[in-house]
Amino acid sequence: MHDMPDKKVLVQMPAGLNPNFVKLHSRFPTSAYLRARAPHNVPRFAFEYGDTGAGADVGIAHNWAAFDAIKVVPRYGAITTVPPIDVELFGTRYAAPIGIAPMGGPSLVWPGADLLMAKAAQRARIPYTLGVAGGATIEDVAKVAPDVFWLQLYRFYQNDHAIGFDLIKRATAAGVKVLALTIDVPVRTTRSRESYAGLGREFRPTPRMIYEMIIRPKWLLALLRNGYPRFATIRPYAGARASTNETIRFARENMGGVFSWEEVARYRERWKGPMLVKGILHPADAEKAVSLGIEGVWVSNHGGRQIEALAPTIDVLPAIVAAVGKKATIVLDSGIRSGQDVMRALALGANAAFAGKSFLWAVGALGDAGPGHLIDLYIDELRSSLGQIGARSLAEARLATIRHPGAIAF
Ligand SMILES: Cc1cc2nc3c(=O)[nH]c(=O)nc-3n(C[C@H](O)[C@H](O)[C@H](O)COP(=O)(O)O)c2cc1C
């Protein structure tokens, strides 16, 4: 599907991309190659945690199939070069309409992964979203990714949201650019591969898991360099010396459920910067968020990790764009595996597309160099896809004729 980019395209690539791109491309020409390599370096339980969906992964399969089903009819003759892809999102200019989605526990997949992804995003000038349940603190990410730093929050509701509002204070002090409130985890669901690999509600390595770690020396080295996976941003609330399991227990007692619209309005009032609600699939919810002064709608089904039956995001996107596209910035994730997928999302009206799992595959396959290589791949593929469909700008992607069999009418 993705040929080696020709030299002319490479010469036109924006400055700052990895000089080793051609070499890495010959080993990992698409995200699928990174996914195939990652289990060789990552203990099985950790790979399963990062890669699994809910149930039997049918939701992930639906997300991927929905992108694959979208066919674009190009027009030719208008352009001779690939278009620029830099984009303004919430008042900041980024190098590409591509971002890293928030994740809890990336450093379980690869110790130190949160900061590796943040650094790569800063180098490439694309948005990086720290998950509040991630393995780096807000303050540490601010040091390495000051220009591209977005933060995601879950609902810490105890003591009238004391922790949630403290996180907003910390985010403001750290210079976070954009805040996202996740609303699509109303209940706890199960992921069978994760459970089968030995990961329960707390982190208690079984003898098999310890064996899996010992036989993965690159991962062990990352563990030695970066320490045991922790919920770094949440940990101080659980106690300065709280262990990982104490922090997990604390989070379970203090966090959960979805933000009600009244709560979204309260967070809106406290956070002075631009804000997104993440996990929206219904145009009426998008309209509700926008009516509360929320600038961004993050269309997501959590990458197929909640339940399998949720609609693919790309299939609800056109209706959401029709409802709020003129009033809000629309970010989409769940199923992005290539720059072509990003192009499909832009053609159907998204302002940017973000990816989660594929960045974990990248860091698992290539360690430090992984996230940067995946960004380069996505950028290179997006540029060639836009060029191929005759778009002279990101906006012109929307002019393409598109067959979208899965589009859901509301
Ligand atoms: C390991 C993992 C952990 C995640 N944790 C969170 C989280 O803490 N908060 C959140 O809003 N989304 C979380 N997500 C969902 C991502 O933000 C994103 O919506 C999803 O990964 C996008 O789909 P994709 O993986 O197909 O790219 C997580 C995803 C993964 C893979």
The ligand as a Gaussian input file, in Angstrom:
#p B3LYP/6-31G(d) Opt

LIG

0 1
 C       -2.974000       1.944000      26.119000
 C       -4.004000       3.011000      25.920000
 C       -4.405000       3.787000      26.992000
 C       -5.341000       4.802000      26.814000
 N       -5.647000       5.606000      27.881000
 C       -6.448000       6.691000      27.686000
 C       -6.646000       7.624000      28.735000
 O       -6.098000       7.477000      29.828000
 N       -7.448000       8.691000      28.484000
 C       -8.077000       8.889000      27.271000
 O       -8.787000       9.869000      27.082000
 N       -7.870000       8.007000      26.259000
 C       -7.080000       6.932000      26.432000
 N       -6.847000       6.073000      25.396000
 C       -7.515000       6.313000      24.098000
 C       -6.673000       7.204000      23.194000
 O       -6.615000       8.522000      23.661000
 C       -7.261000       7.253000      21.781000
 O       -8.602000       7.676000      21.851000
 C       -7.187000       5.945000      21.033000
 O       -6.008000       5.234000      21.338000
 C       -7.223000       6.217000      19.528000
 O       -7.349000       5.063000      18.783000
 P       -6.102000       4.283000      18.140000
 O       -5.438000       3.591000      19.276000
 O       -6.756000       3.340000      17.192000
 O       -5.208000       5.288000      17.467000
 C       -5.923000       5.037000      25.542000
 C       -5.521000       4.244000      24.471000
 C       -4.578000       3.249000      24.639000
 C       -4.142000       2.446000      23.447000

